[in-house]
């Protein structure tokens, strides 16, 4: 290979590698790829599905009453476990709800222009049997939460220097709640069960620029997978004057 061809190859190599070096495609999060041909913004932009979510919240009421709430989901199943200490009831108790995630309706979309759209939809059914009337009552709860706003990486803040965190600044949050009830008699198997809608509630919250935001740590940002973590600490006063403190975390793994 003569010197001219060798020089041409070197120049081509520099041209190919220059965008990788100058756009920050090297590893930043703990589970990031060592090097990627995509920038962090290019990896983040797109439509994601909620492959796994997990949250744990400890609620202290007036510094003594404790409620532990653990919520998990994958691409099909939603589960919530609520553990209540005896200080609230006569004895320790645990309530478990299980339901399904509407995966075709649930997504988190980041655009390259800096906006995001988030929708999470699930439903669960509580079933009770009454021996006196020999009837089974099914209560269906359908819940969806749609949000939109802007997003951007955080860099050079605290101990995070290299866009290891992303901020979601909310502009609108809309929730839709439906509660329906169906009663079935055991001795009337041919009867058609008809759901009676007890209530439908739609609520919306609007925020000024920067008024409401969430900051997620990016544990891993790959082209096909994102792992995110967010600690929780809230303290507020309820309508009856009680002081409620919430501590815990949210984790989510997104795929596409």
N, C-alpha and C positions, 0 to 999 in steps of 0.2 A: 504493500500500500504506500503510495507516494505521499509526500508531505501535504499536498493540496487536498487530497481526499481525507487525510487524517484531520486536518484543520476543519474541514467541512463537517465531519462527524462530531468533533468537539463543540463546534458552534451549535449544531442541532441539539446536542445533549444539554447545553446551557439553556437554550430556548425552551426545551421541554421541562427542565427542572426548575427554571426561574419562577413560574407561577406557584409551584409547590412551596418553595422556600419563602417567597414574599407574601403569601396569603395565609400563613399560619396553619398549615395542614399537618403539623407534627402533633404528637400525643400531648394532651393537656389534662383530660380527666383520667382517673385511675384505670378505667376500663376502655379508654379510647384505643383505636388502632395506633401502632407506632407512627405510621405515616399513611396519609390518604391522598388520593388524587383529587378529592373534593374538599372545598373549604368548609369551615364549621357552619357557615350560613347555608351553603348548598346542602349539607347533610341535614340540617334542621328543617329546611323548607320542604313542604309537601304534606300529604294527608296521612295521619297515623291512626292505628287501631289500638285500643286498650288491651294489650295482651295480658297484663297482670296489674292489679292495684291492691294496695294494702294501707290501712290507716289504723292507728291506735291512739285513743284519746282517753286520758284520765281526767274526770271532772270532779273537782272538790267544791262542795257547797258550804260556805261559811267555815272553811278550813277543817271540816270533819266528815261530812257525808261524801262517800266516794262511789262514783259510777265509772266502770271501765267499759269502753266500747271499742270492739275490734271489728273492722269491716274489710272484707277481701272480695276480690272478683277476678275472674279470668275471662276468656272470650265468650263463655257461655253461662257461667254460674256466678251468682252474687250471694254472699253470706254475711250476716251481721250477728255478733254475739254481744249481749249486754249483761254485764255482771254487776249486781247491786249489793252493796254491803248491808249488814244487819242494822246499821245505824239509821237506815231509811225505812226498812221494812222489819217485820218481826223476826226474820231470819235471812241469811244469805240466799240470794236467788239468781238464777241465770235464765235469760231469754235468748233464744236463737231463732232468727228468721233466715229462710233460704228462698232464693228466687232465681230469675234468669236475666241475663244481660241481653238487650236488643243490639247485637253487634252490628247489624246492617244500618242502624240508626246512630251508633255511637262512634265518635271520631274526635281527633284533635288536629286541626289544620293550621300550619304556619305558612304564610305567604312570604315570598322573597321581598315584598314591599314593606314588611314589618307589621302586618295585621295577623290576628289569629281568630279562629272560630272553634268553639268547643261544644260538644253535645254528648251527654251521657244519659242513656235510657235503660231503665230496668223495671221489673215488676216482681212482686212476691205475693203469695197467697197464704192466708191463715185459715186453717180448717178446724171447725169445732163440731163435736157430736153431742146432741141433746138426747139423753136416754128417755126422758119423760115424753117428748114429742116424737121420738124416733126420726129426727131430722138431722141432716148434716148441713152446716152453714159454711160457705166459703166466702171469705172477704179478700177481694183482690185490690192491691195497691199498685198503681202504675205511676211512675215518677220519671220526669225528664228535666234536665237542666241545660239550657243553652246560653252560651256566653260569647261575647265578642269584645275585642280590644286590640291593643298593640303589644308587640314583643320586641325584646332586644337583649343582647348579651351584656353582662356586667364584667368589666375588666378594671384592674387596678384598685379594687375596693377591698378593704380589710386584708385578709390573707389570700385572697383570690386575685391573681394577677393576669390570667390568660384566658378569659372568657369561659371559666368553668361554671358560671352560673347564668341563668336566663331569667329575666323579669317579665311577667305577664301583667300588663296594666289594663284593668277591666273598664269598659265603658258601659256595657249593658249585661245584666244577668236576668234571664227569664226562666221561671220554673212552671211546670205543668203537673198538677197532682190530680189523680182520679181515684175515687174509692167506690168500688162496686160490690154488691153482695148477692149471692146466689144461695137459695135454700132448696134442698133436695130431700124428699121423703123416702125412707128406706123401702116402704111397701108399694111405691109407685115408680117402678123402674122404667115404665114406658113414657112417663111424663117428661116433657122438654124443660130442661133447666134454663131459666131466663135470668140474666143478670140485671139487677136493679141498680142504677147509678145513684149513689147516695149524695155525692157532691163532686164537682169539678172546680178546682181552684187554679187560677192563673195569676202569677205575680211577676212584676218586673221591677228591677232596681237600676237606676241610672246614676252614673258617677262622672264627676268632673275630671279633667285630665290629671292623672296621678293620684286621685283620691283613694282608689282601692287597687292594690297590687299584691302579687304573690311572687316570691323569689324561690326558684328551684335550683338546687345544686345538680349539675350534670355529672353523674357518676361515670357514665359512658355514653359517648355520642358516636354512633356508627351510621353508615349509610342506610342500613336496614333495621336498626334497633337503637332506642334511646332509653337509658335508665336515669330516673330522676328521684331526688329526695328533698323533702321539705320539713323542717322542724316546726312544731306548733307551740305557741304560748299565747293564750288569750286570758284576759281578766276583765270582767264586766259585771254590772249590777243588773239583777233581774227586776221584773215589775213589782215583786213583793219586797224588794230591798235586800235580798240575799246577794252575797258576793260569790260569784262563780269563777273558778280558775280552771282553765283547760290546758293540759300539757300532753304532748305526744309527737306524732310524726305522720307524714304521708310518703308513700313510695309508689312509683308507677313505672311500668316497663311498656314502652310503645314499640310496635312493629309495623312494617308495611311490605 
